[in-house]
Amino acid sequence: MVNFAALPLTAIAVLASLAAANNCKTGLNYCGYNLLGIGNYGAQVNGALRAANQPTDDAHIRESLFHCNGGNNGDISFIQYCGGGCRDGGSGKSDYC
C-alpha cells in the first residue's frame, strides 16, 4: 500500500534539491546578469562589490565579472568591472569582459 502522507514530503525534498542546484559552477567566472538569472544572487553580488570597494549601481551589478568560489551557497568574489560590457561565455564556459 502506498503511504500518501510521504508523497508531499518527497516532493518537497525533490524541489528543494532542484532549488539548491541553482548555484554557480565552481571555478567559472560569471557576469552579474547571469548570476542574477541562475539564482538568488542579488545579496551576494552586492556584498562582493562592497567588499571590493566598488559601486553598487545597476551597471556594476550587471556588468561586473565574478568568480564562483563554490561551497553550499555558491560563494562568489569580484574580479573586475567590464566597462565595455560583460559577455556570456556559453554553457559550461566562463563569461568574460
N, CA, C and O atoms as a printed pandas DataFrame, in Angstrom:
     atom_number atom_name residue_name chain_id  residue_number  x_coord  y_coord  z_coord
0              1         N          MET        A               1    0.839   -1.177    0.000
1              2        CA          MET        A               1    0.000    0.000    0.000
2              3         C          MET        A               1    0.889    1.248    0.000
3              4         O          MET        A               1    1.938    1.272    0.645
4              5         N          VAL        A               2    0.468    2.260   -0.715
5              6        CA          VAL        A               2    1.245    3.497   -0.842
6              7         C          VAL        A               2    0.975    4.405    0.349
7              8         O          VAL        A               2   -0.174    4.605    0.743
8              9         N          ASN        A               3    2.026    4.945    0.910
9             10        CA          ASN        A               3    1.901    5.882    2.024
10            11         C          ASN        A               3    1.746    7.286    1.438
11            12         O          ASN        A               3    2.736    7.940    1.109
12            13         N          PHE        A               4    0.502    7.743    1.311
13            14        CA          PHE        A               4    0.239    9.029    0.682
14            15         C          PHE        A               4    0.752   10.205    1.500
15            16         O          PHE        A               4    0.996   11.277    0.947
16            17         N          ALA        A               5    0.915   10.027    2.782
17            18        CA          ALA        A               5    1.444   11.107    3.625
18            19         C          ALA        A               5    2.900   11.398    3.287
19            20         O          ALA        A               5    3.355   12.529    3.459
20            21         N          ALA        A               6    3.630   10.412    2.816
21            22        CA          ALA        A               6    5.049   10.594    2.495
22            23         C          ALA        A               6    5.250   11.267    1.139
23            24         O          ALA        A               6    6.307   11.850    0.897
24            25         N          LEU        A               7    4.264   11.200    0.258
25            26        CA          LEU        A               7    4.413   11.783   -1.074
26            27         C          LEU        A               7    4.676   13.287   -1.045
27            28         O          LEU        A               7    5.586   13.741   -1.738
28            29         N          PRO        A               8    3.925   14.084   -0.278
29            30        CA          PRO        A               8    4.234   15.518   -0.248
30            31         C          PRO        A               8    5.637   15.803    0.285
31            32         O          PRO        A               8    6.308   16.713   -0.202
32            33         N          LEU        A               9    6.083   15.042    1.271
33            34        CA          LEU        A               9    7.432   15.238    1.812
34            35         C          LEU        A               9    8.485   14.913    0.771
35            36         O          LEU        A               9    9.498   15.604    0.670
36            37         N          THR        A              10    8.252   13.866    0.000
37            38        CA          THR        A              10    9.182   13.501   -1.064
38            39         C          THR        A              10    9.222   14.592   -2.124
39            40         O          THR        A              10   10.298   14.954   -2.600
40            41         N          ALA        A              11    8.077   15.113   -2.491
41            42        CA          ALA        A              11    8.016   16.177   -3.493
42            43         C          ALA        A              11    8.751   17.420   -3.010
43            44         O          ALA        A              11    9.460   18.060   -3.787
44            45         N          ILE        A              12    8.590   17.765   -1.752
45            46        CA          ILE        A              12    9.281   18.932   -1.191
46            47         C          ILE        A              12   10.789   18.710   -1.216
47            48         O          ILE        A              12   11.539   19.629   -1.547
48            49         N          ALA        A              13   11.235   17.531   -0.880
49            50        CA          ALA        A              13   12.671   17.226   -0.880
50            51         C          ALA        A              13   13.254   17.339   -2.286
51            52         O          ALA        A              13   14.351   17.866   -2.468
52            53         N          VAL        A              14   12.517   16.844   -3.275
53            54        CA          VAL        A              14   12.981   16.929   -4.660
54            55         C          VAL        A              14   13.045   18.385   -5.103
55            56         O          VAL        A              14   14.036   18.798   -5.706
56            57         N          LEU        A              15   12.021   19.162   -4.821
57            58        CA          LEU        A              15   12.010   20.573   -5.205
58            59         C          LEU        A              15   13.113   21.347   -4.501
59            60         O          LEU        A              15   13.731   22.224   -5.105
60            61         N          ALA        A              16   13.367   21.046   -3.257
61            62        CA          ALA        A              16   14.429   21.729   -2.517
62            63         C          ALA        A              16   15.788   21.421   -3.128
63            64         O          ALA        A              16   16.641   22.304   -3.216
64            65         N          SER        A              17   16.000   20.185   -3.548
65            66        CA          SER        A              17   17.286   19.838   -4.157
66            67         C          SER        A              17   17.447   20.523   -5.504
67            68         O          SER        A              17   18.558   20.903   -5.871
68            69         N          LEU        A              18   16.362   20.687   -6.244
69            70        CA          LEU        A              18   16.433   21.406   -7.514
70            71         C          LEU        A              18   16.736   22.876   -7.289
71            72         O          LEU        A              18   17.519   23.469   -8.031
72            73         N          ALA        A              19   16.133   23.463   -6.286
73            74        CA          ALA        A              19   16.382   24.871   -5.985
74            75         C          ALA        A              19   17.828   25.074   -5.553
75            76         O          ALA        A              19   18.453   26.065   -5.930
76            77         N          ALA        A              20   18.357   24.158   -4.778
77            78        CA          ALA        A              20   19.735   24.268   -4.310
78            79         C          ALA        A              20   20.716   24.107   -5.457
79            80         O          ALA        A              20   21.850   24.578   -5.366
80            81         N          ALA        A              21   20.306   23.453   -6.531
81            82        CA          ALA        A              21   21.193   23.222   -7.660
82            83         C          ALA        A              21   21.431   24.486   -8.471
83            84         O          ALA        A              21   22.292   24.490   -9.350
84            85         N          ASN        A              22   20.699   25.553   -8.205
85            86        CA          ASN        A              22   20.848   26.788   -8.953
86            87         C          ASN        A              22   21.959   27.663   -8.403
87            88         O          ASN        A              22   21.769   28.864   -8.209
88            89         N          ASN        A              23   23.109   27.074   -8.151
89            90        CA          ASN        A              23   24.293   27.810   -7.752
90            91         C          ASN        A              23   25.227   27.893   -8.946
91            92         O          ASN        A              23   25.092   27.149   -9.918
92            93         N          CYS        A              24   26.169   28.807   -8.851
93            94        CA          CYS        A              24   27.183   28.898   -9.892
94            95         C          CYS        A              24   28.041   27.637   -9.872
95            96         O          CYS        A              24   28.078   26.912   -8.878
96            97         N          LYS        A              25   28.723   27.389  -10.973
97            98        CA          LYS        A              25   29.603   26.218  -11.072
98            99         C          LYS        A              25   31.004   26.622  -10.622
99           100         O          LYS        A              25   31.608   27.539  -11.179
100          101         N          THR        A              26   31.508   25.928   -9.613
101          102        CA          THR        A              26   32.805   26.245   -9.020
102          103         C          THR        A              26   33.894   26.356  -10.086
103          104         O          THR        A              26   34.045   25.482  -10.940
104          105         N          GLY        A              27   34.649   27.456  -10.014
105          106        CA          GLY        A              27   35.775   27.672  -10.917
106          107         C          GLY        A              27   35.462   28.513  -12.132
107          108         O          GLY        A              27   36.376   29.009  -12.791
108          109         N          LEU        A              28   34.172   28.688  -12.446
109          110        CA          LEU        A              28   33.812   29.506  -13.601
110          111         C          LEU        A              28   33.628   30.962  -13.193
111          112         O          LEU        A              28   33.363   31.265  -12.029
112          113         N          ASN        A              29   33.773   31.861  -14.170
113          114        CA          ASN        A              29   33.529   33.286  -13.971
114          115         C          ASN        A              29   32.178   33.641  -14.576
115          116         O          ASN        A              29   31.800   33.123  -15.627
116          117         N          TYR        A              30   31.459   34.526  -13.905
117          118        CA          TYR        A              30   30.101   34.876  -14.310
118          119         C          TYR        A              30   29.906   36.381  -14.352
119          120         O          TYR        A              30   30.380   37.106  -13.477
120          121         N          CYS        A              31   29.204   36.842  -15.380
121          122        CA          CYS        A              31   28.721   38.220  -15.400
122          123         C          CYS        A              31   27.641   38.335  -14.330
123          124         O          CYS        A              31   26.939   37.367  -14.035
124          125         N          GLY        A              32   27.517   39.515  -13.761
125          126        CA          GLY        A              32   26.496   39.729  -12.748
126          127         C          GLY        A              32   25.106   39.385  -13.242
127          128         O          GLY        A              32   24.318   38.786  -12.510
128          129         N          TYR        A              33   24.789   39.762  -14.493
129          130        CA          TYR        A              33   23.441   39.492  -15.003
130          131         C          TYR        A              33   23.170   37.998  -15.109
131          132         O          TYR        A              33   22.022   37.575  -14.964
132          133         N          ASN        A              34   24.189   37.193  -15.355
133          134        CA          ASN        A              34   23.979   35.740  -15.396
134          135         C          ASN        A              34   23.787   35.161  -14.002
135          136         O          ASN        A              34   22.980   34.249  -13.817
136          137         N          LEU        A              35   24.518   35.678  -13.021
137          138        CA          LEU        A              35   24.309   35.220  -11.642
138          139         C          LEU        A              35   22.886   35.518  -11.192
139          140         O          LEU        A              35   22.241   34.683  -10.559
140          141         N          LEU        A              36   22.400   36.711  -11.519
141          142        CA          LEU        A              36   21.033   37.078  -11.138
142          143         C          LEU        A              36   20.016   36.178  -11.830
143          144         O          LEU        A              36   18.934   35.937  -11.294
144          145         N          GLY        A              37   20.356   35.684  -13.011
145          146        CA          GLY        A              37   19.447   34.836  -13.767
146          147         C          GLY        A              37   19.407   33.390  -13.306
147          148         O          GLY        A              37   18.403   32.708  -13.514
148          149         N          ILE        A              38   20.491   32.901  -12.677
149          150        CA          ILE        A              38   20.517   31.482  -12.301
150          151         C          ILE        A              38   20.077   31.220  -10.873
151          152         O          ILE        A              38   19.751   30.085  -10.526
152          153         N          GLY        A              39   20.063   32.241  -10.048
153          154        CA          GLY        A              39   19.695   32.008   -8.653
154          155         C          GLY        A              39   19.503   33.296   -7.899
155          156         O          GLY        A              39   19.469   34.378   -8.485
156          157         N          ASN        A              40   19.379   33.174   -6.610
157          158        CA          ASN        A              40   19.136   34.318   -5.733
158          159         C          ASN        A              40   20.481   34.939   -5.336
159          160         O          ASN        A              40   20.921   34.813   -4.193
160          161         N          TYR        A              41   21.116   35.599   -6.283
161          162        CA          TYR        A              41   22.459   36.128   -6.074
162          163         C          TYR        A              41   22.503   37.626   -5.801
163          164         O          TYR        A              41   23.596   38.181   -5.683
164          165         N          GLY        A              42   21.380   38.294   -5.696
165          166        CA          GLY        A              42   21.380   39.741   -5.500
166          167         C          GLY        A              42   22.217   40.194   -4.321
167          168         O          GLY        A              42   23.054   41.086   -4.460
168          169         N          ALA        A              43   22.002   39.592   -3.165
169          170        CA          ALA        A              43   22.739   39.990   -1.962
170          171         C          ALA        A              43   24.218   39.652   -2.078
171          172         O          ALA        A              43   25.065   40.431   -1.641
172          173         N          GLN        A              44   24.541   38.499   -2.664
173          174        CA          GLN        A              44   25.947   38.116   -2.810
174          175         C          GLN        A              44   26.685   39.029   -3.780
175          176         O          GLN        A              44   27.833   39.398   -3.531
176          177         N          VAL        A              45   26.034   39.400   -4.886
177          178        CA          VAL        A              45   26.659   40.313   -5.849
178          179         C          VAL        A              45   26.937   41.650   -5.176
179          180         O          VAL        A              45   28.040   42.186   -5.286
180          181         N          ASN        A              46   25.942   42.189   -4.481
181          182        CA          ASN        A              46   26.138   43.461   -3.773
182          183         C          ASN        A              46   27.238   43.350   -2.725
183          184         O          ASN        A              46   28.058   44.258   -2.588
184          185         N          GLY        A              47   27.262   42.254   -1.990
185          186        CA          GLY        A              47   28.284   42.045   -0.972
186          187         C          GLY        A              47   29.682   41.953   -1.563
187          188         O          GLY        A              47   30.628   42.513   -1.009
188          189         N          ALA        A              48   29.820   41.252   -2.682
189          190        CA          ALA        A              48   31.130   41.121   -3.336
190          191         C          ALA        A              48   31.605   42.470   -3.867
191          192         O          ALA        A              48   32.792   42.784   -3.790
192          193         N          LEU        A              49   30.682   43.268   -4.407
193          194        CA          LEU        A              49   31.050   44.608   -4.884
194          195         C          LEU        A              49   31.497   45.487   -3.721
195          196         O          LEU        A              49   32.519   46.168   -3.815
196          197         N          ARG        A              50   30.741   45.476   -2.630
197          198        CA          ARG        A              50   31.110   46.286   -1.455
198          199         C          ARG        A              50   32.456   45.850   -0.880
199          200         O          ARG        A              50   33.270   46.691   -0.500
200          201         N          ALA        A              51   32.692   44.543   -0.816
201          202        CA          ALA        A              51   33.958   44.028   -0.279
202          203         C          ALA        A              51   35.151   44.473   -1.123
203          204         O          ALA        A              51   36.264   44.597   -0.614
204          205         N          ALA        A              52   34.915   44.713   -2.411
205          206        CA          ALA        A              52   35.974   45.156   -3.317
206          207         C          ALA        A              52   35.971   46.676   -3.486
207          208         O          ALA        A              52   36.644   47.202   -4.373
208          209         N          ASN        A              53   35.215   47.387   -2.639
209          210        CA          ASN        A              53   35.112   48.858   -2.700
210          211         C          ASN        A              53   34.651   49.355   -4.065
211          212         O          ASN        A              53   35.159   50.350   -4.582
212          213         N          GLN        A              54   33.686   48.650   -4.640
213          214        CA          GLN        A              54   33.116   49.015   -5.935
214          215         C          GLN        A              54   31.726   49.607   -5.734
215          216         O          GLN        A              54   31.058   49.310   -4.744
216          217         N          PRO        A              55   31.291   50.449   -6.678
217          218        CA          PRO        A              55   29.917   50.963   -6.605
218          219         C          PRO        A              55   28.912   49.817   -6.746
219          220         O          PRO        A              55   29.225   48.772   -7.315
220          221         N          THR        A              56   27.713   50.025   -6.226
221          222        CA          THR        A              56   26.663   49.004   -6.315
222          223         C          THR        A              56   25.490   49.481   -7.172
223          224         O          THR        A              56   24.341   49.112   -6.932
224          225         N          ASP        A              57   25.798   50.305   -8.172
225          226        CA          ASP        A              57   24.761   50.747   -9.108
226          227         C          ASP        A              57   24.435   49.605  -10.069
227          228         O          ASP        A              57   25.132   48.591  -10.104
228          229         N          ASP        A              58   23.368   49.783  -10.846
229          230        CA          ASP        A              58   22.890   48.724  -11.734
230          231         C          ASP        A              58   23.959   48.286  -12.731
231          232         O          ASP        A              58   24.089   47.093  -13.004
232          233         N          ALA        A              59   24.725   49.226  -13.277
233          234        CA          ALA        A              59   25.760   48.868  -14.255
234          235         C          ALA        A              59   26.804   47.951  -13.626
235          236         O          ALA        A              59   27.202   46.959  -14.236
236          237         N          HIS        A              60   27.250   48.269  -12.418
237          238        CA          HIS        A              60   28.256   47.432  -11.759
238          239         C          HIS        A              60   27.680   46.078  -11.339
239          240         O          HIS        A              60   28.384   45.068  -11.367
240          241         N          ILE        A              61   26.435   46.056  -10.961
241          242        CA          ILE        A              61   25.794   44.788  -10.592
242          243         C          ILE        A              61   25.711   43.869  -11.807
243          244         O          ILE        A              61   26.059   42.692  -11.718
244          245         N          ARG        A              62   25.260   44.390  -12.921
245          246        CA          ARG        A              62   25.013   43.572  -14.107
246          247         C          ARG        A              62   26.261   43.311  -14.949
247          248         O          ARG        A              62   26.410   42.230  -15.518
248          249         N          GLU        A              63   27.156   44.295  -15.031
249          250        CA          GLU        A              63   28.278   44.221  -15.970
250          251         C          GLU        A              63   29.630   43.960  -15.313
251          252         O          GLU        A              63   30.666   44.227  -15.921
252          253         N          SER        A              64   29.639   43.452  -14.099
253          254        CA          SER        A              64   30.894   43.058  -13.457
254          255         C          SER        A              64   31.077   41.558  -13.603
255          256         O          SER        A              64   30.121   40.805  -13.789
256          257         N          LEU        A              65   32.335   41.150  -13.513
257          258        CA          LEU        A              65   32.694   39.744  -13.625
258          259         C          LEU        A              65   33.020   39.211  -12.232
259          260         O          LEU        A              65   33.768   39.835  -11.479
260          261         N          PHE        A              66   32.452   38.054  -11.897
261          262        CA          PHE        A              66   32.618   37.437  -10.587
262          263         C          PHE        A              66   33.134   36.012  -10.755
263          264         O          PHE        A              66   32.798   35.330  -11.723
264          265         N          HIS        A              67   33.947   35.575   -9.810
265          266        CA          HIS        A              67   34.455   34.201   -9.807
266          267         C          HIS        A              67   33.613   33.366   -8.850
267          268         O          HIS        A              67   33.310   33.798   -7.738
268          269         N          CYS        A              68   33.239   32.175   -9.287
269          270        CA          CYS        A              68   32.484   31.255   -8.430
270          271         C          CYS        A              68   33.465   30.453   -7.588
271          272         O          CYS        A              68   34.191   29.602   -8.102
272          273         N          ASN        A              69   33.478   30.735   -6.288
273          274        CA          ASN        A              69   34.351   30.028   -5.351
274          275         C          ASN        A              69   33.752   28.705   -4.904
275          276         O          ASN        A              69   34.457   27.846   -4.375
276          277         N          GLY        A              70   32.444   28.540   -5.116
277          278        CA          GLY        A              70   31.768   27.289   -4.776
278          279         C          GLY        A              70   31.239   27.269   -3.359
279          280         O          GLY        A              70   30.940   28.313   -2.781
280          281         N          GLY        A              71   31.125   26.085   -2.808
281          282        CA          GLY        A              71   30.550   25.916   -1.482
282          283         C          GLY        A              71   29.052   25.704   -1.569
283          284         O          GLY        A              71   28.472   25.742   -2.654
284          285         N          ASN        A              72   28.424   25.481   -0.416
285          286        CA          ASN        A              72   26.985   25.204   -0.366
286          287         C          ASN        A              72   26.140   26.348   -0.893
287          288         O          ASN        A              72   25.056   26.122   -1.432
288          289         N          ASN        A              73   26.626   27.583   -0.741
289          290        CA          ASN        A              73   25.858   28.749   -1.174
290          291         C          ASN        A              73   26.313   29.291   -2.517
291          292         O          ASN        A              73   25.801   30.317   -2.964
292          293         N          GLY        A              74   27.252   28.638   -3.169
293          294        CA          GLY        A              74   27.762   29.150   -4.433
294          295         C          GLY        A              74   28.433   30.498   -4.242
295          296         O          GLY        A              74   28.124   31.457   -4.949
296          297         N          ASP        A              75   29.355   30.571   -3.285
297          298        CA          ASP        A              75   30.015   31.837   -2.953
298          299         C          ASP        A              75   30.759   32.404   -4.151
299          300         O          ASP        A              75   31.299   31.665   -4.975
300          301         N          ILE        A              76   30.778   33.728   -4.232
301          302        CA          ILE        A              76   31.411   34.429   -5.348
302          303         C          ILE        A              76   32.359   35.501   -4.837
303          304         O          ILE        A              76   32.271   35.930   -3.686
304          305         N          SER        A              77   33.273   35.931   -5.712
305          306        CA          SER        A              77   34.136   37.072   -5.419
306          307         C          SER        A              77   34.244   37.933   -6.675
307          308         O          SER        A              77   34.181   37.429   -7.796
308          309         N          PHE        A              78   34.407   39.229   -6.468
309          310        CA          PHE        A              78   34.514   40.198   -7.553
310          311         C          PHE        A              78   35.851   40.036   -8.263
311          312         O          PHE        A              78   36.887   39.878   -7.616
312          313         N          ILE        A              79   35.831   40.077   -9.602
313          314        CA          ILE        A              79   37.066   40.068  -10.387
314          315         C          ILE        A              79   37.326   41.463  -10.944
315          316         O          ILE        A              79   38.350   42.081  -10.651
316          317         N          GLN        A              80   36.372   41.958  -11.762
317          318        CA          GLN        A              80   36.543   43.277  -12.363
318          319         C          GLN        A              80   35.232   43.775  -12.942
319          320         O          GLN        A              80   34.310   43.004  -13.208
320          321         N          TYR        A              81   35.176   45.093  -13.131
321          322        CA          TYR        A              81   34.049   45.718  -13.813
322          323         C          TYR        A              81   34.358   45.724  -15.301
323          324         O          TYR        A              81   35.457   46.100  -15.711
324          325         N          CYS        A              82   33.407   45.316  -16.097
325          326        CA          CYS        A              82   33.575   45.273  -17.552
326          327         C          CYS        A              82   32.964   46.532  -18.159
327          328         O          CYS        A              82   31.794   46.537  -18.541
328          329         N          GLY        A              83   33.750   47.587  -18.247
329          330        CA          GLY        A              83   33.258   48.864  -18.762
330          331         C          GLY        A              83   32.714   48.772  -20.177
331          332         O          GLY        A              83   31.801   49.516  -20.537
332          333         N          GLY        A              84   33.261   47.870  -20.982
333          334        CA          GLY        A              84   32.794   47.687  -22.351
334          335         C          GLY        A              84   31.721   46.626  -22.469
335          336         O          GLY        A              84   31.312   46.275  -23.576
336          337         N          GLY        A              85   31.262   46.113  -21.343
337          338        CA          GLY        A              85   30.217   45.093  -21.340
338          339         C          GLY        A              85   30.753   43.722  -20.989
339          340         O          GLY        A              85   31.862   43.357  -21.381
340          341         N          CYS        A              86   29.978   42.981  -20.264
341          342        CA          CYS        A              86   30.323   41.620  -19.860
342          343         C          CYS        A              86   29.682   40.661  -20.863
343          344         O          CYS        A              86   28.524   40.840  -21.241
344          345         N          ARG        A              87   30.425   39.656  -21.288
345          346        CA          ARG        A              87   29.968   38.737  -22.327
346          347         C          ARG        A              87   29.737   37.331  -21.772
347          348         O          ARG        A              87   30.520   36.822  -20.970
348          349         N          ASP        A              88   28.656   36.728  -22.217
349          350        CA          ASP        A              88   28.302   35.360  -21.840
350          351         C          ASP        A              88   29.210   34.392  -22.592
351          352         O          ASP        A              88   29.249   34.412  -23.822
352          353         N          GLY        A              89   29.937   33.549  -21.868
353          354        CA          GLY        A              89   30.850   32.595  -22.493
354          355         C          GLY        A              89   30.171   31.341  -23.011
355          356         O          GLY        A              89   30.802   30.542  -23.703
356          357         N          GLY        A              90   28.906   31.152  -22.695
357          358        CA          GLY        A              90   28.189   29.961  -23.128
358          359         C          GLY        A              90   28.132   28.913  -22.029
359          360         O          GLY        A              90   28.824   29.020  -21.017
360          361         N          SER        A              91   27.320   27.923  -22.231
361          362        CA          SER        A              91   27.091   26.880  -21.232
362          363         C          SER        A              91   28.384   26.144  -20.886
363          364         O          SER        A              91   29.085   25.648  -21.768
364          365         N          GLY        A              92   28.688   26.082  -19.586
365          366        CA          GLY        A              92   29.859   25.364  -19.114
366          367         C          GLY        A              92   31.175   26.088  -19.311
367          368         O          GLY        A              92   32.236   25.520  -19.051
368          369         N          LYS        A              93   31.127   27.343  -19.771
369          370        CA          LYS        A              93   32.341   28.132  -20.000
370          371         C          LYS        A              93   32.253   29.434  -19.221
371          372         O          LYS        A              93   31.162   29.911  -18.908
372          373         N          SER        A              94   33.408   30.000  -18.912
373          374        CA          SER        A              94   33.440   31.259  -18.170
374          375         C          SER        A              94   32.979   32.426  -19.026
375          376         O          SER        A              94   33.255   32.488  -20.224
376          377         N          ASP        A              95   32.266   33.355  -18.385
377          378        CA          ASP        A              95   31.953   34.636  -19.007
378          379         C          ASP        A              95   33.224   35.476  -18.999
379          380         O          ASP        A              95   34.201   35.127  -18.336
380          381         N          TYR        A              96   33.209   36.579  -19.734
381          382        CA          TYR        A              96   34.414   37.398  -19.861
382          383         C          TYR        A              96   34.050   38.836  -20.200
383          384         O          TYR        A              96   32.921   39.131  -20.593
384          385         N          CYS        A              97   35.030   39.726  -20.042
385          386        CA          CYS        A              97   34.840   41.142  -20.403
386          387         C          CYS        A              97   35.145   41.336  -21.884
387          388         O          CYS        A              97   35.048   42.453  -22.393
